[in-house]
């Protein structure tokens, strides 16, 4: 039952082309894509958080 629900979810999310050999081709591509996206987001957000914290720390004593 679990496998079937996962399969259905996979179908809903990725579409029918993600079957069989398509999965073997697409899985690394998806992982690579997710890795790049998360890296870009992390690199984009980290400096903002760091500068914000830095500013707050400098402002606090005065």
Secondary structure, DSSP 8 states (H G I E B T S, - for coil): -HHHHHHHHHHHHH-GGGSTHHHHHHHHHHHHHHHHHHHHHHHHHHHHHHHHHHHHHHHHT-
